[in-house]
Amino acid sequence: MAKKELLSKISENLQKGLNIELVFGEIKEVKNRQILPVSTVAYGLGGGNSKQEEDDSAQGGGGGLTNRPLGIFEFDDVETRFKPVYSFKQILILLGMLLLFWSKILKSK
């Protein structure tokens, strides 16, 4: 496959797959409130080629996509709120920082 065709195919697939619905989910109605999920999306692409001799060449490429939930927007007749989603890793980091801070305070007394 020629480089131009490959880049064109990658571009087409990205246009089909990457859209606003990856960041903002579908609005759901729950107990007279509307809920809108929100996430963060990151993607990367890479590729390269090598030519060692006239007949010996290699090509390769790849990519990846991550989608991590951030929280939800909650709408009702009175207000709009954002409720964040915390991961287990974030909670462990926060607890570790609190324990470290607490131990420093106890040692200084």
C-alpha positions in Angstrom: 0.0 0.0 0.0 1.4 3.4 -1.0 2.1 6.0 1.7 -0.5 8.3 0.4 -3.2 5.6 0.4 -2.2 4.6 3.9 -2.4 8.1 5.3 -5.8 8.6 3.5 -7.2 5.4 5.0 -6.0 6.4 8.5 -7.5 9.9 8.1 -10.9 8.4 7.1 -10.9 6.0 10.0 -10.1 8.9 12.4 -12.9 11.0 11.0 -15.4 8.1 11.5 -14.3 7.1 14.9 -13.3 10.3 16.7 -16.3 12.5 17.4 -17.9 14.5 20.2 -19.7 11.4 21.5 -16.4 10.1 22.8 -16.2 13.1 25.1 -19.9 13.8 25.9 -22.1 10.7 26.2 -25.8 10.4 25.6 -28.1 12.4 27.9 -30.2 10.2 30.2 -33.2 11.2 32.3 -33.2 10.0 35.9 -35.7 11.2 38.6 -36.6 14.4 36.7 -32.9 15.2 36.2 -30.9 14.9 33.0 -27.5 13.3 33.3 -24.6 13.9 30.8 -21.5 11.8 31.1 -18.2 13.5 30.3 -14.8 12.0 29.6 -11.3 13.0 28.4 -10.0 11.4 25.2 -6.3 11.2 24.1 -4.9 9.5 21.0 -1.6 9.1 19.4 -0.2 7.8 16.1 3.3 6.9 15.0 5.0 5.3 12.1 8.3 4.9 10.4 10.3 3.1 7.8 13.8 1.8 7.2 15.8 1.1 4.1 19.0 -0.8 4.8 19.8 -2.0 1.2 18.1 -1.5 -2.1 15.8 -4.5 -1.8 15.6 -4.6 2.0 13.1 -2.2 3.6 10.6 -2.2 6.4 7.7 -0.1 7.4 5.6 0.0 10.6 3.0 2.0 12.4 0.5 2.0 15.2 -1.7 4.1 17.3 -3.7 4.1 20.5 -6.7 5.8 22.1 -7.7 6.2 25.7 -11.0 7.4 27.1 -11.1 8.2 30.8 -14.3 9.3 32.6 -14.2 12.7 34.3 -17.7 12.9 35.8 -21.2 13.8 35.0 -23.2 17.0 34.5 -26.5 16.9 36.3 -29.3 19.2 35.1 -32.6 20.0 36.6 -35.0 22.9 36.6 -33.1 24.8 39.3 -29.4 24.2 38.8 -26.6 22.5 36.9 -23.9 20.6 38.8 -20.7 18.8 37.8 -20.0 15.6 39.9 -16.4 14.4 39.3 -15.5 10.7 39.1 -12.4 9.8 41.2 -10.3 6.8 40.3 -8.9 4.4 42.9 -5.4 5.6 42.0 -6.4 9.2 42.7 -7.8 8.3 46.1 -4.7 6.3 47.1 -2.5 9.2 46.1 -4.6 11.6 48.2 -4.6 9.3 51.2 -0.8 8.9 50.9 -0.3 12.6 50.8 -2.5 13.0 53.9 -0.6 10.3 55.8 2.7 11.9 54.9 1.5 15.3 56.0 0.1 13.9 59.2 3.3 12.1 60.0 5.3 15.3 59.5 3.1 17.1 61.9 3.4 14.4 64.6 7.2 14.4 64.2 7.4 18.2 64.6 5.7 18.1 68.0 
